Amino acid sequence: MLDWEAWRARTGGVDGRTAAEDGTPSADSSTPAQESSTPPAEGAEDELADHEAEAADRHWSGRTGVAVVAIVAIGALLGGFAAFAATLGRPAPSPAPAPSIAPGDVTGTLAPSGNAVGPHHARGGGSGDRDTRPGRPGPSLSPISESTGRPTAGAAAATSADPHADPFSTAVTGYLAGRDGTVAAAIYDVSTGQTWTLGTGSPQATGSLVKVDILQALLARRPSGLPAADRARARSMIENNDNAPATTLWNQAGRAAGLRSYNASVGLVQTTPSACLVCAGFAWPGWGLTTTTPADQLLLLRALINGPLLSPADRGYALSLMENVESDQRWGVSAGVPPGVRVALKSAWVPLTPADTDWQINSEGWISGDGRDYLVAILTTGNPDERYGIDTINTVSAMLWPAMG
């Protein structure tokens, strides 16, 4: 006779699982197991033997599957090691070449633009004790031939530009026709080498514009650079428009004779430096009575941005001062120029008569950015007051900016 209970205990069920796993309630199930108290019928031993053999087959089938998986995994692992070992003898792969990046046109720092609330009157001023900034590298512009006024052969990019229309449009001349005083102006397009002029007549007083001339003449005499004291004076003279340091540097530059010598080397033909420091009927330093034309001032500015007479470091230094004039002097040729465009400027304002009824108002500078690159000088004389002349230059400048696009 088959011991039924012993068989169940030995096999744990028909496929090697417990009765609970096989769907048969276990002994500790909440539902009591339904066991038969009736012995197996005749032939039950053979049937049970078949069941036992089937269970054994299923048990070994599961083990076989596990073994196959293990063998495959081991084979894959051994293959990976073999592939890795094979790479050890190969040379290291070469890196992919880096993409070529075209150099950008870095123009330096950004100068503020727009109109100021009013100019700062420097009636003598001190040299100041603020630190001077080191000169920035000179602008990377195409060299310009001093003999022809046109870009040299090395400036292929500049000569390829299309000729520009005259920016002194009928809108500009129509506006000036209704203004008092005399206005003369000139513009030089750095990209095309074109120059346009507006107005004729006698040279006008420079006022503080001559301070840029003084600085250039002094730098030309000091190729090794300015000492710290003179750099402080130059900063005060250009950024703050102070007159006392300008007088000191004017003396060091050789006074009128020194300016004439430097101006001749630049090619100026209509500029006459004032020979008196104290001039009759004029309450301001006499160097401000130097006379000039817009065309001559453009030559000075061209020498400053890319001329051969000054080193790149000296040119960059002078331009950095002009880019950082104090806030109440940021008017004139910067008017109408949007933020983000480089502006290096110098302006001038001085009464030519003791009654302050004839004001000389001037502004000049370099405008570079947003598709434009030009030098501009505007001289106005015969203005009834200071504000009137500033308004005239601001309005003209605001018309020139879009016209140069």
C-alpha positions as CSV (number, residue, x, y, z in Angstrom):
1,M,0.0,0.0,0.0
2,L,1.2,3.6,-0.8
3,D,1.7,5.8,2.2
4,W,-0.2,8.8,0.9
5,E,1.0,11.2,3.7
6,A,4.6,10.2,3.3
7,W,4.4,10.8,-0.5
8,R,3.0,14.2,0.0
9,A,5.6,15.1,2.6
10,R,8.4,13.8,0.3
11,T,7.3,15.5,-2.9
12,G,5.6,18.7,-1.5
13,G,3.1,18.5,-4.3
14,V,2.9,17.4,-7.9
15,D,5.7,19.8,-9.2
16,G,8.0,20.2,-6.2
17,R,6.1,23.2,-4.9
18,T,4.3,23.4,-1.6
19,A,0.7,22.7,-1.4
20,A,0.0,26.4,-0.9
21,E,2.0,27.4,-4.0
22,D,0.4,24.8,-6.0
23,G,-3.0,26.0,-5.2
24,T,-3.6,23.5,-2.4
25,P,-4.2,25.0,1.0
26,S,-1.3,24.5,3.4
27,A,-1.5,23.1,6.9
28,D,-1.5,26.6,8.4
29,S,-4.0,28.1,6.0
30,S,-7.0,29.7,7.5
31,T,-9.1,27.2,5.5
32,P,-8.6,23.6,6.9
33,A,-7.2,21.2,4.4
34,Q,-9.7,18.8,2.9
35,E,-7.9,15.4,3.1
36,S,-9.4,12.1,2.0
37,S,-9.7,9.4,4.6
38,T,-10.4,6.8,1.9
39,P,-7.4,4.7,0.8
40,P,-6.5,4.9,-2.9
41,A,-8.4,2.7,-5.2
42,E,-6.9,-0.3,-7.1
43,G,-4.2,0.9,-9.6
44,A,-3.6,4.0,-7.6
45,E,0.1,3.1,-7.0
46,D,0.8,3.2,-10.8
47,E,-1.0,6.5,-11.1
48,L,0.9,7.9,-8.2
49,A,4.2,6.6,-9.7
50,D,3.3,8.4,-13.0
51,H,2.7,11.6,-11.1
52,E,6.0,11.3,-9.3
53,A,7.9,10.8,-12.5
54,E,6.2,13.8,-14.1
55,A,7.1,16.0,-11.1
56,A,10.7,14.9,-11.3
57,D,10.8,15.8,-15.0
58,R,9.4,19.2,-14.3
59,H,11.9,19.8,-11.5
60,W,14.9,18.9,-13.6
61,S,13.5,21.0,-16.5
62,G,13.6,24.1,-14.3
63,R,17.2,23.3,-13.2
64,T,18.2,22.8,-16.8
65,G,16.9,26.2,-17.8
66,V,18.8,27.8,-15.0
67,A,22.0,26.0,-16.0
68,V,21.6,27.1,-19.7
69,V,21.2,30.7,-18.7
70,A,24.2,30.5,-16.4
71,I,26.3,29.0,-19.2
72,V,25.3,31.8,-21.7
73,A,26.1,34.5,-19.2
74,I,29.5,33.0,-18.5
75,G,30.2,32.8,-22.2
76,A,29.2,36.4,-22.8
77,L,31.5,37.5,-19.9
78,L,34.4,35.6,-21.3
79,G,33.8,37.1,-24.7
80,G,33.9,40.6,-23.3
81,F,37.2,39.9,-21.5
82,A,38.6,38.6,-24.8
83,A,37.5,41.7,-26.7
84,F,38.9,44.0,-24.1
85,A,42.3,42.1,-24.2
86,A,42.3,42.5,-28.0
87,T,42.1,46.3,-27.7
88,L,45.1,46.6,-25.5
89,G,47.4,46.0,-28.4
90,R,45.8,48.6,-30.7
91,P,47.0,52.2,-30.9
92,A,44.8,54.8,-29.1
93,P,42.2,56.4,-31.4
94,S,43.1,60.0,-32.6
95,P,40.8,62.7,-31.4
96,A,38.4,64.3,-33.9
97,P,39.6,67.7,-35.2
98,A,38.1,70.7,-33.5
99,P,35.8,72.9,-35.6
100,S,37.3,76.0,-37.1
101,I,36.0,79.2,-35.4
102,A,36.4,82.5,-37.3
103,P,37.9,85.2,-35.2
104,G,35.5,87.8,-34.0
105,D,35.7,91.6,-34.3
106,V,36.4,92.7,-30.8
107,T,36.1,96.4,-30.6
108,G,36.8,96.9,-26.9
109,T,34.7,98.4,-24.2
110,L,31.3,100.0,-24.7
111,A,30.9,103.7,-24.2
112,P,27.7,105.3,-23.0
113,S,25.8,107.5,-25.4
114,G,23.0,110.0,-25.4
115,N,22.5,113.5,-24.2
116,A,23.6,114.9,-20.9
117,V,21.8,117.3,-18.7
118,G,24.5,119.9,-19.3
119,P,28.2,120.4,-19.7
120,H,30.7,120.6,-16.8
121,H,32.5,123.9,-16.7
122,A,36.2,123.4,-15.7
123,R,37.6,126.7,-14.7
124,G,41.1,125.7,-13.8
125,G,40.5,122.4,-12.0
126,G,43.2,120.3,-10.3
127,S,45.2,117.4,-11.6
128,G,43.3,115.0,-9.4
129,D,44.6,112.0,-7.5
130,R,42.7,109.2,-9.0
131,D,44.5,106.2,-10.5
132,T,44.9,106.1,-14.2
133,R,43.9,103.0,-16.1
134,P,46.4,101.3,-18.3
135,G,46.0,101.9,-22.0
136,R,43.9,99.4,-23.9
137,P,45.2,97.7,-27.1
138,G,44.7,99.8,-30.2
139,P,41.7,99.2,-32.3
140,S,42.2,96.6,-35.0
141,L,41.2,98.7,-38.0
142,S,42.5,98.7,-41.5
143,P,45.6,101.0,-41.9
144,I,45.0,104.2,-43.8
145,S,47.5,105.8,-46.2
146,E,48.2,109.3,-45.0
147,S,49.1,110.4,-48.6
148,T,46.0,109.3,-50.3
149,G,43.4,109.3,-47.6
150,R,42.2,105.9,-48.9
151,P,42.6,102.5,-47.3
152,T,45.8,100.8,-48.2
153,A,46.1,97.6,-50.3
154,G,46.1,95.5,-47.1
155,A,42.5,96.7,-46.3
156,A,40.6,94.4,-48.7
157,A,37.6,94.3,-46.4
158,A,37.4,98.0,-46.3
159,T,37.7,98.6,-50.1
160,S,35.1,96.0,-50.8
161,A,32.4,98.0,-49.1
162,D,29.9,99.8,-51.3
163,P,30.2,103.6,-51.6
164,H,28.1,105.4,-49.1
165,A,25.5,108.1,-49.8
166,D,26.2,111.6,-48.5
167,P,25.0,111.7,-44.9
168,F,24.6,115.5,-44.9
169,S,21.2,115.2,-46.4
170,T,18.7,117.9,-47.2
171,A,17.1,117.2,-43.8
172,V,20.4,118.2,-42.1
173,T,21.0,121.3,-44.2
174,G,17.3,122.3,-43.9
175,Y,17.5,122.1,-40.1
176,L,20.7,124.2,-40.0
177,A,19.2,126.8,-42.3
178,G,16.9,127.8,-39.5
179,R,19.6,127.9,-36.8
180,D,21.7,130.8,-35.7
181,G,25.4,130.7,-35.9
182,T,27.8,129.0,-38.2
183,V,28.1,125.2,-38.4
184,A,30.9,123.3,-40.1
185,A,31.2,119.5,-40.1
186,A,33.0,116.5,-41.6
187,I,32.6,112.8,-41.6
188,Y,35.1,110.0,-42.5
189,D,33.8,106.5,-43.2
190,V,36.5,104.2,-42.0
191,S,35.1,101.2,-44.0
192,T,35.0,102.9,-47.4
193,G,37.5,105.7,-47.0
194,Q,35.0,108.3,-48.0
195,T,34.9,111.8,-46.6
196,W,32.0,114.3,-46.6
197,T,32.1,117.9,-45.5
198,L,29.4,120.5,-44.6
199,G,29.8,124.2,-44.6
200,T,32.7,126.5,-45.6
201,G,34.3,129.5,-44.1
202,S,37.2,130.4,-41.8
203,P,38.7,128.0,-39.3
204,Q,37.0,128.2,-35.9
205,A,38.4,128.1,-32.3
206,T,39.0,124.6,-31.0
207,G,38.2,125.4,-27.3
208,S,38.9,122.1,-25.4
209,L,39.1,120.1,-28.6
210,V,42.8,121.0,-28.6
211,K,43.3,118.9,-25.5
212,V,43.2,115.8,-27.8
213,D,45.9,117.5,-29.9
214,I,48.0,118.2,-26.8
215,L,47.8,114.6,-25.6
216,Q,48.8,113.2,-29.0
217,A,51.7,115.7,-29.4
218,L,52.9,114.8,-25.9
219,L,52.7,111.0,-26.5
220,A,54.7,111.4,-29.7
221,R,57.4,113.2,-27.7
222,R,57.4,110.4,-25.1
223,P,57.7,107.1,-27.0
224,S,58.5,105.3,-23.7
225,G,55.2,106.4,-22.2
226,L,54.0,109.0,-19.8
227,P,55.1,109.0,-16.1
228,A,52.3,108.4,-13.5
229,A,51.9,112.1,-12.7
230,D,51.4,113.0,-16.4
231,R,49.0,110.1,-16.9
232,A,46.9,111.5,-14.0
233,R,47.0,114.9,-15.6
234,A,46.0,113.5,-19.0
235,R,43.1,111.7,-17.4
236,S,41.9,114.9,-15.7
237,M,42.4,116.9,-18.9
238,I,40.3,114.5,-21.1
239,E,37.8,112.8,-18.9
240,N,37.1,115.8,-16.6
241,N,38.0,118.7,-19.0
242,D,40.2,120.3,-16.4
243,N,42.3,123.2,-17.6
244,A,45.2,123.4,-15.2
245,P,46.6,120.0,-16.0
246,A,46.0,120.8,-19.7
247,T,48.2,123.8,-19.3
248,T,51.0,121.7,-17.7
249,L,50.9,119.2,-20.5
250,W,50.7,121.9,-23.2
251,N,54.0,123.3,-21.8
252,Q,55.5,119.8,-21.8
253,A,54.4,119.1,-25.4
254,G,56.3,122.2,-26.6
255,R,53.5,124.8,-26.5
256,A,52.5,126.2,-29.9
257,A,55.7,125.1,-31.6
258,G,55.3,121.5,-30.4
259,L,51.8,121.3,-31.6
260,R,52.7,122.8,-35.0
261,S,55.5,120.2,-35.4
262,Y,53.2,117.3,-34.6
263,N,50.3,118.6,-36.7
264,A,52.6,119.0,-39.7
265,S,53.6,115.3,-39.4
266,V,49.9,114.3,-39.4
267,G,49.2,116.5,-42.4
268,L,47.1,119.3,-40.9
269,V,47.1,122.4,-43.1
270,Q,44.3,124.6,-41.6
271,T,45.1,124.4,-37.9
272,T,47.0,127.2,-36.2
273,P,48.0,126.6,-32.5
274,S,47.6,129.7,-30.3
275,A,50.9,131.1,-29.2
276,C,49.6,132.9,-26.1
277,L,48.6,131.4,-22.8
278,V,47.1,134.6,-21.5
279,C,45.4,136.3,-24.4
280,A,43.8,139.8,-24.5
281,G,40.0,139.8,-24.1
282,F,39.9,136.1,-23.4
283,A,39.3,134.8,-19.9
284,W,40.4,131.3,-20.5
285,P,43.7,129.6,-21.2
286,G,45.0,130.8,-24.6
287,W,45.6,127.4,-26.1
288,G,41.8,127.2,-26.5
289,L,42.0,129.9,-29.2
290,T,43.8,127.5,-31.5
291,T,41.9,127.5,-34.8
292,T,41.0,124.5,-36.9
293,T,38.6,123.0,-39.4
294,P,36.6,119.8,-39.2
295,A,38.7,118.2,-42.0
296,D,41.9,118.8,-40.0
297,Q,40.3,117.3,-36.9
298,L,39.4,114.2,-38.9
299,L,43.1,113.8,-39.7
300,L,43.9,114.0,-36.0
301,L,41.3,111.4,-35.2
302,R,42.5,109.1,-38.0
303,A,46.1,109.3,-36.6
304,L,44.6,108.3,-33.2
305,I,42.7,105.2,-34.3
306,N,45.2,103.7,-36.7
307,G,48.0,106.1,-37.6
308,P,51.7,105.3,-37.5
309,L,52.9,108.2,-35.4
310,L,51.8,106.7,-32.1
311,S,52.3,103.2,-30.7
312,P,49.2,101.0,-30.4
313,A,49.5,101.2,-26.7
314,D,49.5,105.0,-26.7
315,R,46.6,105.2,-29.2
316,G,44.6,102.7,-27.1
317,Y,45.4,104.8,-24.0
318,A,44.2,108.1,-25.5
319,L,41.0,106.5,-26.9
320,S,40.2,104.9,-23.5
321,L,40.2,108.4,-21.9
322,M,37.9,109.7,-24.6
323,E,35.6,106.7,-24.1
324,N,35.3,107.5,-20.4
325,V,34.5,111.3,-20.3
326,E,32.4,112.1,-17.3
327,S,28.7,111.6,-17.6
328,D,27.7,115.3,-18.0
329,Q,30.0,115.6,-21.1
330,R,28.5,112.7,-23.0
331,W,26.7,114.8,-25.5
332,G,27.5,116.1,-29.0
333,V,28.5,113.4,-31.6
334,S,27.2,110.7,-29.3
335,A,23.6,112.0,-29.5
336,G,21.3,109.5,-31.2
337,V,23.8,106.7,-31.0
338,P,22.3,103.6,-29.3
339,P,23.8,101.9,-26.3
340,G,26.3,99.2,-27.0
341,V,28.1,101.3,-29.7
342,R,31.7,102.3,-29.0
343,V,32.0,106.1,-28.7
344,A,35.3,107.9,-28.0
345,L,34.6,111.7,-28.0
346,K,35.7,115.1,-26.8
347,S,33.5,118.2,-26.7
348,A,34.2,121.9,-26.1
349,W,32.2,124.9,-24.9
350,V,33.6,128.3,-24.3
351,P,32.3,131.9,-24.6
352,L,34.4,133.9,-27.0
353,T,33.3,137.3,-25.7
354,P,33.3,138.7,-22.2
355,A,29.5,139.2,-22.4
356,D,29.1,135.5,-23.1
357,T,27.0,136.3,-26.2
358,D,29.1,134.3,-28.7
359,W,29.7,130.7,-27.7
360,Q,32.0,128.2,-29.4
361,I,30.5,124.7,-29.1
362,N,32.3,121.8,-30.7
363,S,32.2,118.0,-30.6
364,E,34.2,115.3,-32.3
365,G,34.8,111.5,-32.0
366,W,34.9,108.0,-33.2
367,I,31.7,106.0,-33.5
368,S,32.1,102.3,-34.1
369,G,29.5,99.5,-33.9
370,D,26.1,98.3,-35.1
371,G,27.3,98.3,-38.7
372,R,28.9,101.7,-38.6
373,D,32.5,102.9,-38.3
374,Y,33.1,106.6,-38.7
375,L,34.8,109.7,-37.5
376,V,33.0,112.9,-37.1
377,A,33.8,116.5,-36.2
378,I,31.3,119.3,-35.8
379,L,32.2,122.9,-35.0
380,T,29.7,125.7,-34.3
381,T,30.3,129.3,-33.5
382,G,28.1,132.4,-33.1
383,N,25.8,130.5,-30.7
384,P,23.7,132.9,-28.5
385,D,24.3,130.7,-25.5
386,E,25.8,127.4,-24.5
387,R,22.6,125.3,-24.5
388,Y,21.7,126.5,-28.0
389,G,25.0,125.3,-29.5
390,I,24.7,121.9,-27.7
391,D,21.2,121.4,-29.1
392,T,22.4,122.1,-32.6
393,I,25.1,119.5,-32.5
394,N,22.9,117.0,-30.7
395,T,20.3,117.3,-33.4
396,V,22.8,117.0,-36.3
397,S,24.4,114.0,-34.7
398,A,21.1,112.3,-34.2
399,M,20.4,112.7,-38.0
400,L,23.9,111.4,-38.9
401,W,23.7,108.1,-37.1
402,P,20.9,106.6,-39.2
403,A,22.3,108.1,-42.4
404,M,25.6,106.3,-41.8
405,G,23.9,102.9,-41.6
